[in-house]
Amino acid sequence: MTDPNLTLILATSGLAAVAMVTTAALSGWRGWLALKRQALSAVEPAEAHDFGNAGTRIELADLKERIRKLEAIAAGVDL
């Protein structure tokens, strides 16, 4: 049962299997990265929004304050 050829064949087969799994995982990883790059490039940059209007800035500040209060309530903090 200690045939050197059998040991060599099993080691080579195992190495080939690991190489195939690694290649498939790397291919999947690259595909996932390409998908994320595409999704990020489709999103508008934040600078494209016009927040120069004073009314818009006040409204955003009010919404942020409401969110802060709701988070405090959810955390159980007394305001």
ZALO-566210 format. One record per residue: residue in one letter; x, y, z of N, C-alpha, C in turn. Coordinates in pm, whole numbers, padded with zeros to 5 digits, always signed. Layout:
N
AXYZXYZXYZ...
***
This chain:
79
M+00082-00119+00000+00000+00000+00000+00086+00126+00000T+00214+00110+00017+00303+00227+00019+00370+00245-00116D+00295+00225-00221+00349+00239-00356+00381+00387-00382P+00503+00420-00419+00539+00560-00443+00461+00623-00558N+00424+00543-00656+00346+00596-00768+00206+00638-00723L+00145+00559-00635+00013+00592-00584+00018+00722-00505T+00119+00737-00421+00135+00858-00343+00156+00979-00434L+00235+00963-00536+00260+01072-00631+00133+01110-00707I+00057+01010-00748-00068+01035-00820-00168+01107-00731L-00181+01063-00605-00273+01129-00512-00231+01273-00483A-00102+01296-00465-00052+01431-00438-00075+01521-00559T-00050+01470-00677-00071+01549-00799-00219+01580-00820S-00303+01481-00794-00447+01504-00808-00496+01607-00707G-00448+01599-00587-00485+01697-00485-00439+01836-00521L-00318+01848-00570-00266+01978-00612-00346+02034-00728A-00383+01949-00822-00464+01993-00937-00602+02040-00890A-00661+01968-00796-00791+02007-00744-00783+02142-00673V-00681+02162-00592-00663+02291-00523-00642+02403-00625A-00566+02377-00730-00543+02478-00834-00672+02514-00905M-00757+02415-00933-00885+02443-01000-00978+02524-00911V-00986+02488-00783-01072+02562-00691-01021+02705-00675T-00890+02721-00665-00832+02855-00651-00859+02939-00775T-00846+02881-00892-00872+02953-01017-01018+02995-01026A-01108+02906-00988-01251+02939-00991-01283+03049-00891A-01225+03042-00773-01250+03145-00672-01194+03280-00717L-01078+03281-00776-01018+03405-00825-01102+03465-00937S-01152+03381-01025-01238+03429-01133-01367+03490-01077G-01425+03424-00979-01545+03478-00915-01518+03609-00845W-01405+03618-00777-01367+03742-00707-01351+03858-00804R-01283+03831-00918-01265+03935-01018-01398+03978-01078G-01487+03884-01100-01620+03917-01150-01698+04001-01052W-01689+03968-00924-01759+04044-00820-01703+04186-00812L-01570+04199-00821-01510+04332-00819-01553+04415-00939A-01560+04353-01056-01605+04423-01176-01749+04469-01160L-01832+04384-01100-01972+04421-01076-01981+04540-00981K-01902+04539-00875-01904+04650-00779-01852+04779-00842R-01748+04768-00927-01697+04887-00996-01804+04946-01087Q-01877+04859-01155-01984+04905-01244-02095+04972-01163A-02130+04914-01049-02234+04973-00965-02191+05108-00911L-02064+05119-00871-02015+05246-00818-02005+05352-00926S-01972+05314-01048-01962+05413-01154-02099+05460-01199A-02203+05381-01174-02338+05419-01212-02398+05520-01115V-02346+05526-00994-02399+05618-00893-02347+05758-00922E-02437+05855-00908-02396+05994-00929-02302+06038-00818P-02202+06116-00850-02118+06170-00743-02196+06270-00658A-02156+06283-00533-02228+06372-00440-02218+06516-00484E-02112+06553-00556-02095+06691-00598-02196+06730-00706A-02261+06632-00769-02356+06662-00875-02485+06721-00819H-02513+06699-00692-02633+06754-00631-02611+06900-00599D-02715+06978-00615-02706+07121-00587-02761+07148-00448F-02671+07162-00350-02711+07193-00215-02680+07338-00181G-02667+07421-00282-02632+07560-00259-02748+07642-00205N-02870+07599-00228-02987+07671-00183-02997+07664-00031A-03019+07781+00033-03024+07787+00179-03141+07705+00233G-03253+07706+00164-03369+07629+00208-03341+07480+00208T-03269+07436+00109-03234+07294+00101-03140+07255+00214R-03045+07342+00243-02951+07312+00353-03023+07309+00486I-03116+07400+00507-03193+07401+00633-03277+07274+00644E-03338+07235+00533-03420+07114+00534-03334+06991+00564L-03215+06984+00505-03125+06872+00533-03082+06871+00680A-03052+06988+00734-03014+06995+00875-03128+06949+00964D-03251+06986+00928-03368+06944+01005-03385+06793+00999L-03367+06735+00881-03378+06590+00868-03270+06518+00948K-03148+06572+00946-03041+06511+01024-03071+06518+01173E-03129+06628+01217-03166+06642+01359-03274+06541+01397R-03372+06524+01310-03478+06426+01337-03420+06285+01346I-03329+06253+01254-03266+06121+01257-03188+06102+01385R-03116+06205+01428-03038+06197+01552-03131+06171+01671K-03244+06240+01674-03340+06221+01784-03399+06080+01782L-03434+06031+01662-03490+05897+01652-03388+05791+01694E-03262+05811+01657-03158+05717+01699-03140+05720+01850A-03151+05838+01910-03140+05849+02055-03256+05778+02123I-03375+05793+02068-03492+05725+02124-03475+05573+02112A-03426+05529+01998-03406+05385+01977-03300+05330+02071A-03201+05412+02105-03095+05368+02195-03137+05379+02341G-03249+05442+02367-03298+05456+02503-03239+05573+02579V-03186+05669+02505-03127+05788+02568-03235+05891+02586D-03238+05954+02705-03334+06059+02733-03282+06192+02680L-03361+06262+02602-03316+06391+02548-03362+06504+02635
***
